[in-house]
Amino acid sequence: MATAVSPLAVALPDLPPLAGVRLSSAAAGIRYQGRTDVVMMEVAPGSTVAGVFTSNKCPGAPIDWCRAALAGGRARMVVVNAGNANVFTGKAGRDACAATADAAAQLARCEPQQVFVASTGVIGEVLPHQKLVAALPGLHADLRADSWEAAARGIMTTDTFPKASTRLAQIGGAPVRITGIAKGSGMIAPDMATMLCFVFTDAKIPAEALQAMLAAGVEGSFNCTTVDSDTSTSDTVLLVATGQAQHPEIPAAAEARATMLADFAGALNDVLLDLALQVIRDGEGAQKLVRIDVTGAASDPSAKRIALAVANSPLVKTAIAGEDANWGRIVMAVGKAGEPADRDALSVGVGGVWMARNGAVIPGYDEAPVVAHMKGREVGIAIDIGLGQGKATVWTCDLTHGYIDINGSYRS
């Protein structure tokens, strides 16, 4: 596990208790020694739940368990372990999920299908779930409303700092809170970039409405981020509503529901994007946060694919790491995306300075301000395709030797 905190790290915000949520963490010795590696999050009876999971076709056993549990729309507990992903472990992996859920359900006095499990860490090693199950009674006894920071730390793997975000919103004029924690540093790419995220609200919202808002929010946040183009087998985002806040009932009619939940949806999107960008800020070996804005594409999806081609280009990412204003690599990445593009209509800029327009370098272009911009911790790239109205924004980080150091010794 990396020890040096990312230079892009942000401090944890103040995380007040959220009605209907209690958390705890413990050291079960599943892989790590001398640190917490299991987290329990218990929510009030009747809590509703939504979830979005990895698109990887070789998902871990916890993904299969959560997808099946999500059909019930209710949650009472989330149990997370770090250090072992419980992926590619066959029947042993399925048994580990079932045993964990059964034991947790007994403590919460609920059905096992109301227990959601998540794992992150090394792939292909059997999860010693006996250690996990043995830790559950102690975790349950230690549940507290103010243990957000400990929970955020307990789910970390190669992360260098804990990640959390909180916002206030209104539903029908009444205040509600949204608070989430996340982990992620490497194996991060769109389609639910290894990444776990757990978001809670004290609002009372039906599961189907939660699901719609979560899916939309993830598309504009986690699915617009990439560290290394690798889509994890374990990606999970859960959104749980405890129903403890006092606000008007959510209407059944779609239009009225959308109006009442508009402020909530905006705050949820803010939390999701904040957490997604914290993951990118903690990209393995990252020294710079990179924002890529594409405009003028044939469509919004086309713009996103072009932006991701640039964001995932090793040559672009290493140029940024080396603070090299090599805009030719950006042009290359646009051209390889497989999307409509015209060399003679393309414009490229960095740090607010346009370097090339209409397929050629701008006369009198001065590279000095671009180089100065690239020496900073945050780099902005602008690309105008010049063909249409499509636009998109994605975020990535630079690619340094630190990424090799971390991943070359991950299992040792």
Secondary structure by P-SEA (a helix, b strand, c coil): cccccccccccccccccccccccccccccccccccccbbbbbbcccccccccccccccccaaaaaaaaaaccccccbbbbbccccccccaaaaaaaaaaaaaaaaaaaccccccbbbbbbccccccccaaaaaaaaaaaaaaccccaaaaaaaaaccccccccccccccccccbbbbbbbccccccccccccccbbbbbbbcccccaaaaaaaaaaaaaacccccccccccccbbbbbbbbccccccccccccaaaaaaaaaaaaaaaaaaaaaaaaaaaaacccccbbbbbbbcccccaaaaaaaaaaaaacaaaaaaaaaccccaaaaaaaaaacccccccccbbbbcccccccccccccccccaaaaaaaaaccbbbbbbbcccccccbbbbbbbbcaaaaaaaacccc
